[in-house]
Amino acid sequence: MFEYLKNSMADEKGNLSKSHTLLCGLGAGVSEAILIVCPMETVKVKFIDDQTKPNPKYRGFFHGVRTIVKEEGIVYWRGSEEELFILTCIKLYFLFNLCFDWFCVFYFIYFGC
């Protein structure tokens, strides 16, 4: 997603300003949080809670996901939506930038360009 946004916001030389880099990182983080992280965190918490019960109802990952979707529909997040969404976006944005910065350093050291 970052590359898609980068390609749409880059100038004719392929460069991004700092504000466009921020927007691309934020867009990638938000889309990942909405489509991947929040649903998986919800499923993970439901599985952990289910395993603490005397008679767990989920027999495995696929059975659990199928049961959750059948009973509740496609679940994006439950609970304190704003906090979960905002914290996930902030965490992913800073993690992406940290990893990208380290990648650039190692790429420069290894390839020297």
Protein Blocks (a to p, Z undefined) as FASTA:
>chain_A
ZZmmmmmmpcfkopacfklmmmmmmmmmmmmmmmmmmmmmmmmmmmmmmmmpmbdcbfbf
klmmmmmmmmnopafbgcjfklmmmmmmmmmmmmmmmmmmmmmmmmmmmnoZZ
